[in-house]
Amino acid sequence: MNRSVLLGLFVTASVLAAPSFASPKDQCQVNLQTLSNARAQLGSSQQANLDTSVQQAKAAEAQKTEKGTDDCVAITDRALLEIQNSQKGG
């Protein structure tokens, strides 16, 4: 229970704080690091979904375009929200 609450708070803080101070490229990196940190606390099916999202985000970021960076941020934001929502339900 405590791990779920702490993970939820950490994810929420990352999602809310990142847009206020980070450029999109930095936000992508921050989100990827947050996802990496959260991975160990997830179940195996959630880890598989997370791995897919991380791969998609890194592929988008590798395009080295503004659209790629925006896509990376969108993918990682969505993954963070899915983790947050799964913690609320579980």
C-alpha positions as CSV (number, residue, x, y, z in Angstrom):
1,M,0.0,0.0,0.0
2,N,2.7,2.5,0.9
3,R,4.7,1.8,-2.2
4,S,1.5,2.4,-4.3
5,V,0.9,5.7,-2.6
6,L,4.5,6.8,-2.9
7,L,4.7,5.8,-6.6
8,G,1.4,7.7,-7.3
9,L,2.7,10.8,-5.6
10,F,6.0,10.6,-7.4
11,V,4.3,10.1,-10.8
12,T,1.8,12.9,-10.1
13,A,4.6,15.3,-9.0
14,S,6.6,14.5,-12.2
15,V,3.7,15.0,-14.5
16,L,2.7,18.3,-12.9
17,A,6.1,19.8,-12.4
18,A,7.8,18.9,-15.7
19,P,5.8,21.2,-18.0
20,S,6.4,24.2,-15.8
21,F,10.2,24.2,-16.1
22,A,11.4,21.9,-18.8
23,S,11.8,22.3,-22.6
24,P,10.0,19.5,-24.5
25,K,13.3,17.6,-25.0
26,D,14.1,17.8,-21.3
27,Q,10.5,16.9,-20.4
28,C,10.9,13.8,-22.6
29,Q,14.0,12.8,-20.8
30,V,12.5,13.5,-17.4
31,N,9.5,11.4,-18.2
32,L,11.6,8.5,-19.5
33,Q,13.6,8.6,-16.3
34,T,10.4,8.7,-14.2
35,L,9.1,5.7,-16.1
36,S,12.4,3.8,-15.6
37,N,12.2,4.5,-11.8
38,A,8.6,3.4,-11.7
39,R,9.2,0.1,-13.6
40,A,10.5,-1.9,-10.7
41,Q,7.2,-1.3,-8.7
42,L,4.9,-2.5,-11.5
43,G,3.5,-5.9,-12.2
44,S,4.7,-7.9,-15.1
45,S,1.9,-7.0,-17.5
46,Q,2.3,-3.4,-16.6
47,Q,6.0,-3.6,-17.2
48,A,5.4,-5.1,-20.7
49,N,3.1,-2.2,-21.5
50,L,5.6,0.3,-20.1
51,D,8.4,-1.3,-22.1
52,T,6.4,-0.8,-25.3
53,S,5.7,2.8,-24.5
54,V,9.3,3.5,-23.7
55,Q,10.4,1.9,-27.0
56,Q,7.9,4.1,-28.9
57,A,9.0,7.2,-27.0
58,K,12.7,6.6,-27.7
59,A,12.0,5.9,-31.3
60,A,10.1,9.2,-31.6
61,E,12.9,11.0,-29.8
62,A,15.5,9.5,-32.1
63,Q,13.9,11.3,-35.0
64,K,15.5,14.5,-33.6
65,T,12.7,16.7,-34.8
66,E,10.2,18.9,-33.0
67,K,7.4,16.5,-33.9
68,G,9.4,13.5,-32.6
69,T,10.1,15.3,-29.4
70,D,6.4,16.2,-29.0
71,D,5.4,12.6,-29.7
72,C,7.9,11.4,-27.1
73,V,6.4,13.7,-24.5
74,A,2.8,12.7,-25.5
75,I,3.7,9.0,-25.3
76,T,5.5,9.3,-21.9
77,D,2.8,11.5,-20.4
78,R,0.2,8.9,-21.4
79,A,2.3,6.1,-19.9
80,L,2.7,8.1,-16.6
81,L,-1.0,8.7,-16.4
82,E,-1.8,5.0,-17.0
83,I,0.5,4.2,-14.1
84,Q,-1.1,6.8,-12.0
85,N,-4.6,5.5,-12.8
86,S,-3.6,1.9,-12.2
87,Q,-2.4,2.9,-8.7
88,K,-5.7,4.5,-8.0
89,G,-7.6,1.4,-8.9
90,G,-5.4,-1.1,-7.2
